[in-house]
Amino acid sequence: MWMIISDTHDNVEKLKIVKQIVKENDVDTIFHCGDYVAPFSLPYIIIDGVQFFGIYGNNDGEILGLNKKSNGIITHGPKSFEHQGHKIYMMHEPYSLKAAENSSLYDFIFFGHTHEIVTRKSVKSLIINPGEACGYLTGKSTLCILNPENKEYKIIEL
């Protein structure tokens, strides 16, 4: 199972729940779509034994600290890559969302930034914005659990 999370914005109280959700859902990969904010939040989402893919967001001002604390695994987006036989496109701000969707190159497109949950299927891609894990703007702290084999997903409230 995969976890898609975004816009954590240093809300440690919500981040403390992530490891339990990883365990309960047998998550082997976490995708973070940006806006961690500070390095002290990373130990709650970069978990031993769980593969991690992360990109920076527009509120990640402490890039050097985040880079050091993550051992360089957080990168600038958008990012296109293959994982477990699936083509993935990740971004924070959805500037290239339509182009990625219209390209029909990707099995999954993940993004954040808007703090709003988006789940929709296009011709080839499953598009997911898991909402905001921090809960600051909408009052709902959410993430997404995804089975990449059958594209079934569920939004979980923290």
Backbone hydrogen bonds, N-H to C=O, Kabsch-Sander energy under -0.5 kcal/mol:
donor,donor_aa,acceptor,acceptor_aa,energy
2,W,146,L,-3.0
3,M,29,T,-2.4
4,I,144,C,-2.7
5,I,3,M,-0.5
5,I,31,F,-2.7
7,D,34,G,-2.6
8,T,35,D,-0.6
9,H,35,D,-2.6
10,D,36,Y,-1.3
11,N,8,T,-2.4
12,V,10,D,-1.9
14,K,11,N,-0.6
15,L,11,N,-2.2
16,K,12,V,-2.1
17,I,14,K,-1.4
18,V,15,L,-1.2
19,K,15,L,-0.5
21,I,17,I,-1.8
22,V,18,V,-2.6
23,K,19,K,-2.1
24,E,20,Q,-2.9
25,N,21,I,-1.8
26,D,23,K,-1.0
27,V,22,V,-2.2
28,D,1,M,-2.8
29,T,1,M,-1.1
30,I,51,Q,-3.0
31,F,3,M,-3.1
32,H,30,I,-0.5
32,H,53,F,-2.8
33,C,5,I,-2.5
33,C,31,F,-0.5
38,A,36,Y,-1.0
41,S,38,A,-1.5
42,L,39,P,-1.6
44,Y,41,S,-1.3
45,I,42,L,-1.9
46,I,42,L,-2.8
47,I,45,I,-0.9
50,V,47,I,-2.1
51,Q,28,D,-2.5
53,F,30,I,-2.6
54,G,73,I,-0.9
55,I,32,H,-1.7
56,Y,75,T,-1.9
60,D,57,G,-1.1
61,G,59,N,-1.7
62,E,37,V,-0.9
63,I,61,G,-0.8
66,L,62,E,-2.6
67,N,63,I,-2.9
68,K,64,L,-2.3
69,K,65,G,-2.8
70,S,66,L,-1.8
71,N,68,K,-1.2
72,G,67,N,-2.5
73,I,70,S,-1.3
75,T,54,G,-2.3
75,T,73,I,-0.5
79,K,90,M,-2.9
81,F,88,I,-2.3
83,H,86,H,-2.5
86,H,83,H,-1.8
88,I,81,F,-3.2
89,Y,108,F,-2.0
90,M,79,K,-3.0
91,M,110,F,-1.8
95,Y,93,E,-1.1
96,S,93,E,-0.5
97,L,94,P,-1.4
100,A,96,S,-2.5
101,E,97,L,-2.8
102,N,98,K,-3.1
103,S,99,A,-1.4
104,S,100,A,-0.6
104,S,101,E,-1.0
105,L,100,A,-0.6
107,D,87,K,-2.0
108,F,87,K,-2.0
109,I,126,L,-2.4
110,F,89,Y,-2.7
111,F,128,I,-2.0
112,G,92,H,-1.7
114,T,112,G,-1.8
118,V,129,N,-2.3
120,R,127,I,-2.0
122,S,125,S,-3.1
126,L,107,D,-2.3
127,I,120,R,-3.3
127,I,125,S,-0.6
128,I,109,I,-2.9
129,N,118,V,-2.7
131,G,116,E,-0.6
132,E,115,H,-0.7
133,A,6,S,-2.3
133,A,131,G,-0.5
134,C,7,D,-1.9
139,G,135,G,-0.9
142,T,132,E,-2.2
142,T,140,K,-0.7
143,L,156,I,-1.7
144,C,4,I,-2.6
145,I,154,K,-2.7
146,L,2,W,-2.8
147,N,152,E,-3.1
151,K,147,N,-1.6
152,E,147,N,-0.7
154,K,145,I,-2.3
156,I,143,L,-2.7
158,L,141,S,-3.2
